[in-house]
């Protein structure tokens, strides 16, 4: 079983590394007061609204709302998984990452470790392709598709036999194993009770993550049937918007060739590899995401998308273009290859051969050409109002591009086609972007719309200044308060009293999978005068307010009970003490 990263190690890591160094190495920061600022790397802006706090070890953009710890920054900026980000930071800090199967699971892989179930299922499917009595149907299918035994073994292809419970009977030897197979997406629940196999009568394609671990499966139906391709559902290990089929096997070739080809199906990847075209990956039954593109750009600056030439294929290409634009920093390029209608890369390479297919890729349409060709179909540039429409269609798309030479060249191209002066076009673009940022900042200037209650204020102050926990001798004194947020306050106090060394970033990571995280995300960036001046005194004042609330609510509860039916001896004594205390608190001190 793969080990998990101990929570104590993550806590220590976040106290050892400096988020300012982590961010500054990727996005140059400028010192402004006690914090650092930059233009946000996650959305386009002219006025810096991205801040990094050395005190909190936290980043936040007031424009688009992204925020997090150093781990979160790497996950967002480098499109890493949680374990990847931890390993990256640990390597920079010189801290070997320990693995402890008994430790709390890292947030990105919460729950039971599914790797064992997936690996066991992979062995089962591959064995069926060799030994099942009906395996000859699968072998004949692969041969008809032109695949050799060598290429099938290289990609670890398997076979899910016909039948509803083959995997259930082979691997579901206990209820715990059945539950792991269910969580891994290999089984589904029957309405009448029990389980059945998700994959039946299909060629099985194992899906690997960046480290080569199996995280899911894809199945291609052998005969006629729907769906033609069936993927594992989303699980704690498998995220379709992040992973790509074949990347683990293709990444070294992609680095060496300095190009990547993105296709739509597993069989396309395998068939092209059969012809020696090894720099190919596929999306996993979902539209291309920015995470997909960013991950590919870590290996090569040149990415080509291959789609069908029909209307659906061009719509998919347009979605890929829109999602890829924010990742197109200078030096990166994207092209689009459209195969003839009725063909796919698998059939085309078998019909034309390797050289002809690669020649097609060399003639792929560059992203700028595809973008303007598509827009010009929606605007008649022979007319004055048509050119204005083109400019309006193109401006929000070009605004997604990062600042740089390529963006400027795209504006110049738009200026030429629309016959609109480049300076005017640039001014319009700038006004549009500044309006977006202004609206975003105005919408969420502090993260809170209403004046906060004492409970919320206390949570915010503890979150932003964890050392304040030393002023709370006993968190149980707030247990009786009936007010929103009290449970969160008590949980936060218990965490910090048990582990007072945690900083803001480490606290937020502890709540990554918690139901309270959305509330904490607002409070961690809340700005208020009480957080700027004499924080300790403000916090002690809040504690006193909470004690008064607890005192008043308990007193009212006892008085109501007394009126309803009477109190026992202990409760009468408690009520007497509370009333005496209330009298003392309500009596003003004499002037001296």
C-alpha positions in Angstrom: 0.0 0.0 0.0 1.3 3.4 -0.9 2.2 5.5 2.1 0.5 8.8 3.0 2.2 12.0 3.9 1.9 12.5 7.7 0.0 15.7 8.7 2.8 16.6 11.1 5.3 16.8 8.2 3.0 19.1 6.2 2.6 21.4 9.3 6.4 21.5 9.7 7.0 22.1 6.0 4.6 25.1 6.0 6.5 26.6 8.9 9.9 26.0 7.3 9.4 27.3 3.8 8.6 31.0 3.0 5.7 31.6 0.6 7.3 34.8 -0.5 10.3 32.9 -1.9 8.0 30.3 -3.5 5.9 32.9 -5.3 8.7 35.4 -6.1 10.6 32.6 -8.0 7.6 32.4 -10.4 5.9 35.8 -10.2 8.2 38.7 -9.4 6.9 40.5 -6.2 7.2 44.1 -5.1 7.3 45.1 -1.4 4.3 47.2 -0.4 4.1 47.9 3.3 4.3 44.6 5.3 3.0 42.6 2.3 4.1 41.9 -1.3 2.2 42.6 -4.5 2.2 41.6 -8.1 -0.2 41.4 -11.1 -2.2 38.3 -10.6 -0.9 35.2 -12.5 -4.4 33.7 -12.5 -6.3 36.4 -14.4 -5.4 39.3 -16.6 -5.1 42.7 -14.9 -3.2 46.0 -15.2 -3.4 47.1 -11.6 -1.8 44.7 -9.1 -4.4 43.1 -6.8 -2.4 39.9 -6.0 -0.9 40.0 -2.5 1.4 37.7 -0.5 1.6 37.9 3.3 4.8 36.9 4.9 3.1 37.0 8.3 0.2 34.7 7.3 2.2 32.7 4.7 -0.8 33.1 2.5 -1.6 34.6 -0.9 -4.8 36.3 -2.0 -6.0 38.1 -5.2 -8.7 40.8 -4.6 -9.5 40.7 -8.3 -10.3 37.1 -9.0 -10.5 35.7 -5.4 -7.9 33.0 -5.6 -5.9 32.4 -2.4 -4.1 29.7 -0.4 -0.8 28.5 1.1 2.4 27.8 -0.7 1.1 24.3 -1.4 -2.1 25.8 -2.9 -0.1 28.2 -5.0 1.9 25.4 -6.6 -1.2 23.4 -7.2 -2.8 26.4 -8.9 0.2 27.9 -10.7 2.1 24.7 -11.7 -1.1 22.6 -11.9 0.4 20.0 -9.5 -1.5 17.6 -7.4 -1.3 17.9 -3.6 1.5 15.3 -3.2 3.4 16.8 -6.1 3.3 20.3 -4.5 4.4 18.9 -1.1 7.3 17.0 -2.7 8.4 20.1 -4.7 8.4 22.3 -1.5 10.1 19.6 0.6 12.8 19.2 -2.0 13.5 22.9 -2.0 13.6 22.8 1.8 15.9 19.8 2.0 13.2 17.8 3.8 12.8 14.1 2.8 9.1 13.3 2.5 8.2 10.5 4.9 5.4 8.1 4.2 3.2 6.6 6.9 0.3 4.4 6.0 -1.1 5.0 9.5 -1.0 8.8 9.2 -3.9 11.0 8.3 -4.4 11.0 4.5 -3.3 14.1 2.6 -6.3 16.2 1.7 -6.1 15.5 -2.1 -6.3 11.7 -1.3 -8.8 11.7 1.6 -10.4 8.5 2.6 -9.2 5.0 2.1 -6.1 4.4 -0.1 -7.5 3.1 -3.4 -4.2 2.3 -5.1 -4.2 -1.3 -3.9 -7.7 -2.0 -5.3 -6.8 -0.4 -8.7 -3.5 -2.3 -9.0 -5.2 -5.6 -8.2 -8.0 -4.9 -10.8 -5.3 -4.0 -13.3 -3.6 -7.4 -12.8 -7.1 -9.1 -13.1 -8.0 -7.4 -16.4 -4.6 -8.2 -18.0 -4.8 -11.8 -16.9 -8.3 -12.1 -18.5 -6.9 -10.9 -21.9 -4.5 -13.8 -21.7 -6.5 -16.6 -20.1 -10.3 -16.0 -20.2 -12.2 -18.5 -22.4 -13.7 -15.6 -24.4 -10.5 -13.6 -24.6 -10.0 -14.6 -28.3 -12.8 -12.1 -29.1 -10.8 -9.3 -27.5 -7.5 -10.4 -29.2 -9.2 -10.6 -32.6 -10.6 -7.1 -32.1 -7.1 -5.7 -31.3 -5.6 -7.4 -34.3 -8.3 -6.0 -36.6 -7.3 -2.6 -35.3 -3.7 -3.3 -36.3 -2.3 -3.6 -32.7 0.5 -6.0 -31.9 0.9 -7.9 -28.7 3.9 -5.8 -27.9 2.0 -2.5 -28.1 -0.9 -4.0 -26.1 1.6 -5.1 -23.4 3.3 -1.7 -23.4 0.0 0.1 -22.7 -1.1 -2.6 -20.3 -4.3 -3.4 -22.1 -6.7 -5.8 -20.5 -10.1 -7.4 -21.0 -13.3 -7.1 -18.9 -15.3 -10.3 -19.8 -19.0 -10.3 -20.5 -21.0 -10.7 -17.2 -22.2 -8.6 -14.3 -20.1 -9.9 -11.4 -16.8 -11.2 -12.7 -14.8 -8.6 -10.8 -17.1 -8.8 -7.8 -16.4 -12.6 -7.5 -12.7 -12.3 -8.2 -11.7 -9.4 -6.0 -14.6 -8.7 -3.6 -13.5 -11.2 -1.0 -14.7 -9.1 1.9 -17.0 -6.1 2.5 -13.9 -3.9 2.9 -12.6 -5.0 -0.5 -16.0 -4.4 -2.1 -16.1 -0.9 -0.6 -12.6 -0.1 -2.0 -13.6 -1.4 -5.4 -16.8 0.8 -5.2 -14.8 3.9 -4.2 -12.3 3.2 -7.0 -15.2 3.3 -9.5 -14.9 -0.3 -10.6 -18.2 -1.4 -9.1 -21.6 0.1 -8.9 -24.5 -0.5 -6.4 -27.6 -2.5 -7.4 -30.9 -0.9 -6.4 -31.9 -4.2 -5.0 -28.7 -4.5 -3.0 -25.2 -5.8 -3.8 -22.8 -4.7 -6.5 -22.1 -5.2 -10.2 -19.1 -4.7 -12.5 -18.9 -1.3 -14.1 -16.8 -2.6 -17.1 -18.2 -5.5 -19.1 -17.3 -6.9 -22.5 -14.7 -4.1 -23.0 -11.0 -3.6 -23.8 -9.6 -2.0 -20.7 -7.1 0.8 -20.8 -5.4 1.6 -17.5 -4.9 5.3 -16.8 -1.8 6.4 -15.0 -0.8 9.6 -13.1 2.4 11.5 -13.5 4.3 8.9 -11.3 3.0 5.9 -13.2 0.4 4.9 -10.6 -2.9 3.5 -11.9 -5.7 6.0 -11.0 -8.5 4.7 -13.1 -9.6 2.8 -16.3 -11.2 3.4 -19.6 -13.1 0.7 -21.4 -13.8 0.5 -25.2 -16.8 -1.7 -26.1 -16.0 -4.7 -28.2 -19.1 -4.9 -30.3 -21.9 -2.4 -30.9 -23.1 -0.7 -27.9 -23.3 2.6 -26.0 -21.4 4.2 -24.6 -18.5 3.4 -27.0 -16.0 4.6 -24.4 -16.7 4.3 -20.7 -14.4 6.0 -18.1 -13.9 5.5 -14.4 -16.0 8.1 -12.5 -14.3 10.8 -10.5 -12.6 9.5 -7.3 -10.2 10.9 -4.7 -7.4 9.7 -7.0 -8.9 10.3 -10.5 -9.8 13.8 -11.8 -10.6 13.9 -15.5 -10.0 17.6 -15.8 -6.4 17.2 -14.6 -5.1 13.9 -16.0 -4.4 12.8 -19.6 -4.3 9.3 -21.0 -0.8 8.2 -22.2 1.1 11.2 -20.7 3.1 9.0 -18.3 4.4 6.9 -21.2 4.7 9.7 -23.7 6.4 12.4 -21.6 10.0 11.5 -22.3 9.3 11.5 -26.1 7.4 14.7 -25.8 10.4 16.3 -24.1 12.8 14.9 -26.7 10.6 15.7 -29.8 9.5 19.1 -28.2 6.0 18.6 -29.4 2.7 17.0 -28.2 -0.4 15.8 -30.1 -3.7 15.7 -28.2 -6.4 13.3 -29.6 -9.8 12.4 -28.3 -9.7 8.6 -27.8 -7.5 6.0 -26.1 -7.4 3.9 -29.2 -6.0 6.8 -31.2 -3.1 7.1 -28.7 -2.3 3.4 -28.9 -2.8 3.1 -32.7 -0.5 6.1 -33.3 2.1 4.6 -31.0 1.9 1.4 -33.1 3.1 3.5 -36.0 6.0 5.0 -34.0 4.2 8.3 -33.2 4.8 8.3 -29.5 4.2 11.9 -28.4 0.4 11.5 -28.2 -2.0 11.9 -25.3 -5.8 12.0 -25.0 -8.3 13.8 -22.8 -10.4 11.6 -20.6 -13.9 12.0 -22.0 -14.1 15.7 -21.0 -13.3 19.0 -22.7 -9.7 20.2 -22.7 -9.0 22.2 -19.6 -6.4 24.8 -18.7 -4.9 22.3 -16.4 -4.4 19.9 -19.3 -2.7 22.6 -21.3 -0.5 23.8 -18.5 0.6 20.2 -17.7 1.6 19.7 -21.4 3.5 23.0 -21.5 5.7 21.7 -18.6 7.1 19.2 -21.2 7.0 21.1 -24.5 6.2 24.6 -25.9 4.4 23.2 -29.0 1.0 21.5 -28.6 -1.3 20.4 -31.5 -4.9 19.4 -30.9 -6.4 16.8 -33.3 -10.2 16.8 -33.8 -12.7 15.6 -36.2 -13.4 18.0 -39.1 -17.1 18.0 -38.5 -19.1 20.7 -36.6 -18.8 18.9 -33.3 -15.0 18.6 -33.7 -14.7 22.3 -34.5 -16.8 23.2 -31.5 -14.5 21.0 -29.3 -11.5 22.8 -30.8 -13.0 26.2 -30.0 -13.5 25.1 -26.3 -9.9 24.0 -26.2 -8.8 27.3 -27.6 -10.7 29.3 -25.0 -9.4 27.3 -22.1 -5.8 27.3 -23.5 -5.5 31.1 -24.0 -4.6 32.1 -20.4 -1.7 29.6 -20.6 -0.2 31.0 -23.8 2.8 32.9 -22.5 5.3 34.0 -25.0 7.2 31.1 -26.6 4.3 28.7 -26.4 2.2 27.8 -29.4 -0.9 25.8 -30.2 -2.2 24.4 -33.5 -5.3 22.5 -34.6 -5.3 19.5 -36.9 -8.7 18.5 -38.3 -9.0 15.0 -39.8 -11.3 14.4 -42.8 -14.9 13.7 -41.9 -15.6 10.1 -41.2 -12.0 9.5 -40.2 -10.2 9.6 -36.9 -6.4 9.5 -36.1 -6.6 5.7 -35.7 -8.2 5.0 -39.1 -6.2 7.8 -40.8 -2.8 6.6 -39.8 -3.6 3.0 -40.8 -4.9 4.3 -44.2 -2.1 6.8 -45.0 0.9 5.7 -42.9 3.2 7.4 -40.5 4.8 9.9 -42.8 1.6 11.2 -44.4 0.0 11.6 -40.9 3.0 13.6 -39.7 2.9 15.7 -42.8 -0.7 16.6 -41.9 0.4 17.6 -38.4 3.0 19.9 -40.0 0.2 21.6 -41.9 -2.0 22.1 -38.8 -3.8 25.4 -38.4 -2.0 27.8 -35.9 -4.2 29.1 -33.2 -4.3 32.7 -34.4 -5.5 31.5 -37.9 -8.2 29.3 -36.4 -9.4 32.0 -34.1 -9.7 34.7 -36.7 -11.1 32.3 -39.3 -13.8 31.2 -36.9 -14.7 34.8 -35.9 -14.9 36.0 -39.5 -17.6 33.5 -40.1 -19.7 35.3 -37.6 -18.9 38.9 -38.8 -18.9 40.3 -42.4 -15.7 42.3 -42.5 -16.6 43.8 -45.8 -19.1 46.0 -43.9 -18.2 48.7 -41.4 -20.6 47.3 -38.7 -19.3 43.8 -39.4 -15.7 44.9 -38.6 -17.0 46.5 -35.4 -18.7 43.2 -34.6 -15.5 41.3 -35.2 -13.6 43.6 -32.8 -16.2 43.1 -30.1 -16.1 39.4 -30.5 -12.3 39.2 -30.5 -11.6 41.6 -27.6 -12.8 39.5 -24.7 -11.0 36.5 -26.2 -7.7 38.3 -26.7 -8.0 39.7 -23.2 -7.5 36.2 -21.8 -4.0 36.1 -23.2 -1.1 36.9 -20.8 0.6 40.2 -21.4 3.5 39.8 -23.8 4.6 39.9 -27.4 2.1 37.4 -28.6 -0.8 39.3 -27.1 0.4 42.5 -28.7 0.7 40.7 -32.1 -2.8 39.4 -31.8 -4.1 42.9 -31.2 -2.1 44.1 -34.2 -3.7 41.3 -36.3 -7.2 42.3 -35.1 -6.4 46.0 -35.9 -5.5 45.0 -39.4 -8.6 42.9 -40.1 -11.0 45.3 -38.4 -9.3 48.4 -39.7 -9.5 49.9 -36.2 -6.6 51.9 -35.0 -4.3 49.9 -32.8 -4.1 52.6 -30.1 -7.9 52.9 -30.0 -8.2 49.1 -29.8 -5.6 48.9 -27.0 -7.4 51.6 -25.0 -10.7 49.8 -25.3 -9.1 46.6 -24.2 -7.5 48.3 -21.2 -10.8 49.9 -20.1 -12.6 46.6 -20.3 -10.0 44.9 -18.1 -9.8 47.7 -15.6 -13.6 47.6 -15.3 -13.5 43.8 -14.6 -10.9 44.3 -11.8 -12.8 47.2 -10.3 -16.0 45.3 -10.2 -14.3 42.3 -8.7 -12.6 44.3 -6.0 -15.8 46.3 -5.3 -17.8 43.1 -5.0 -15.5 41.5 -2.4 -13.5 44.2 -0.8 -13.1 42.5 2.6 -14.6 39.0 2.1 -17.5 39.9 4.5 -20.7 41.8 3.6 -22.1 42.3 7.1 -20.5 43.5 10.3 -19.2 40.3 11.9 -20.5 38.9 15.2 -18.1 38.4 18.1 -17.9 34.8 17.2 -16.9 35.5 13.6 -14.5 38.2 14.7 -12.8 35.8 17.2 -12.4 33.2 14.5 -11.0 35.7 12.0 -8.5 37.0 14.6 -7.4 33.5 15.6 -7.0 32.5 12.0 -4.9 35.5 11.1 -3.0 35.5 14.4 -2.9 31.9 15.7 -0.6 32.9 18.6 -3.7 34.6 20.2 -4.8 31.2 21.4 -2.6 31.6 24.5 -5.1 34.1 25.8 -7.9 31.4 25.9 -7.4 29.3 29.1 -10.4 27.1 28.6 -12.4 26.8 25.3 -15.2 24.9 27.1 -16.5 28.1 28.6 -18.0 28.9 25.2 -19.6 25.5 24.8 -23.0 26.7 25.9 -23.3 29.7 23.5 -26.1 29.4 21.0 -24.8 31.4 18.0 -23.7 30.7 14.5 -20.0 29.7 14.2 -19.5 28.6 17.8 -18.7 25.0 16.7 -16.1 26.3 14.3 -14.6 28.6 17.0 -14.3 25.6 19.4 -12.8 23.4 16.7 -10.2 26.1 15.8 -9.4 26.7 19.5 -9.0 22.9 20.1 -6.6 22.6 17.1 -4.5 25.6 18.2 -4.4 24.6 21.8 -3.2 21.2 20.8 -0.7 22.5 18.3 0.1 26.2 19.0 3.0 26.2 16.5 0.7 26.2 13.5 0.7 29.3 11.3 -2.2 30.6 9.2 -1.2 28.6 6.2 -1.0 25.3 8.2 -4.3 26.0 9.8 -6.0 26.5 6.4 -4.4 23.3 5.1 -5.9 21.4 8.1 -9.4 22.6 6.9 -8.8 21.9 3.2 -11.5 19.2 3.2 -13.7 20.6 5.9 -17.2 21.9 5.6 -15.9 25.0 7.3 -13.4 25.9 4.6 -15.7 28.3 2.6 -16.3 30.3 5.8 -12.6 30.4 6.7 -11.6 31.5 3.2 -13.7 34.6 3.7 -12.3 35.3 7.2 -8.6 34.7 6.4 -8.7 37.7 4.0 -11.0 39.9 6.1 -9.6 43.4 6.6 -10.7 45.4 9.7 -9.1 48.0 12.0 -9.2 45.6 14.9 -6.8 43.4 13.0 -4.3 46.2 12.6 -4.0 47.9 16.0 -3.3 46.2 19.4 -4.7 42.9 18.3 -4.2 41.3 21.7 -6.3 43.9 23.4 -9.0 43.6 20.8 -9.0 39.8 21.1 -9.3 39.9 24.9 -12.2 42.3 24.5 -13.9 39.8 22.2 -13.3 37.0 24.7 -15.0 39.1 27.4 -18.0 39.7 25.1 -18.3 36.0 24.5 -18.1 35.2 28.2 -21.0 37.7 28.8 -23.0 36.1 26.0 -22.4 32.6 27.5 -23.3 34.0 31.0 -26.5 35.6 29.8 -27.7 32.6 27.8 -27.1 30.2 30.7 -28.8 32.5 33.1 -31.9 32.8 30.8 -32.0 29.0 30.4 -32.0 28.4 34.1 -34.7 31.1 34.8 -36.9 29.6 32.1 -36.5 26.2 33.6 -37.3 27.6 37.0 -40.5 29.1 35.7 -41.4 25.9 33.9 -40.9 23.4 36.6 -38.3 24.2 39.0 -34.5 23.6 39.5 -32.6 21.0 41.4 -30.3 22.0 44.2 -27.1 22.3 42.0 -29.0 24.4 39.4 -30.3 26.7 42.1 -26.8 27.3 43.4 -25.5 27.9 39.9 -28.3 30.4 39.1 -27.5 32.2 42.4 -23.9 32.5 41.4 -24.8 33.7 37.9 -27.2 36.4 39.2 -24.7 37.6 41.7 -22.0 37.8 39.0 -24.4 39.6 36.7 -25.2 42.2 39.4 -21.5 42.7 39.9 -20.8 43.2 36.2 -23.8 45.6 35.8 -22.7 47.8 38.7 -20.6 50.6 37.5 -17.3 51.2 39.3 -17.3 54.3 41.6 -15.4 57.4 40.4 -12.1 57.8 42.0 
